[in-house]
Amino acid sequence: MHILIVNNVGAGTGDSGLFAFVRELSRRGCEVTVRPMSDSTPLATALRDARQFDRVVAAGGDGTASGVAYALRNTGVPIALYPSGSANLLALNLKLPVTPGELADVAMGGVPLATDLGEITCSSDDGRRTHGFVNAAGAGFDANIMEGARDLKPMLGMGAYFVGAMQKLSPTVARFTIELDGERIEREGIAVVLVNFAKMMFDLSLTHDSSAHDGMLEVMVIRTKYVPGLVPAVWAAVLDRIGGDHPGRSGSLEILRASRVRVEAEPALPMQYDGEVLACKTPFDGHVLEGAATLVVPEDYLPER
């Protein structure tokens, strides 16, 4: 088996396990090519001959995974993960193991599964920009968190996101006009997030009955005006995690569904996708790319419903 590893050397707090991962693949008879990637390396260059490999491994965080998945969309190239970022939410959603040997087993023997991607388009000073995402993308408070965490991630890892949230306890409240598959609604709140994979940090799911394999996006409207207003929703997610069935997320969260979404906000709000801060602000358009990515998952993986 020929495996290409695209390694984001700037992801997370640094990772010493990639060498062990490569060694485990080699011991299993794989021929491995490793290509380091940084902010100055175009992803297209690293993936220029991806179709000539049996697997492509995205080694990095969620931004790396989404970048590789979007670049290889609709090609059928199987994409495995070596999670070495700060949060690694996609690895959490896919129920991936954590040791290099177990990750090597999944990379080689896992099941290629057609998985939805999301795509957003927004405007910046340089013109219209389009980005793909695997987990979530949105505008407002979530982007504030990513902005506050960006410079701290190399030092604090996942803890940087808590610092980012604490820096914005009273986020901007906006008036949203949201178009869902042609139907327009108006809401007030601090964020609108398009969700593909629902599980967040600590294996909590803030949306209920979500799937990244159904050709739809969950549209999460955070309607509280202050961060403490999210506590009931988080507590319901905790109860779900420990074995309950608590679909309600209180009045602080409204969960909608659509395949195509347009979001306008007054005032305009900053944006993010998969933890990457964008140069754009609202408005933005989003839609689902059904089954566009082929992700390698463990044999016992069962998609969330």
Order of alpha helices (4+ residues) and beta strands (2+ residues): beta-alpha-beta-alpha-beta-alpha-beta-alpha-alpha-beta-beta-beta-alpha-alpha-alpha-beta-beta-beta-beta-alpha-beta-beta-beta-beta
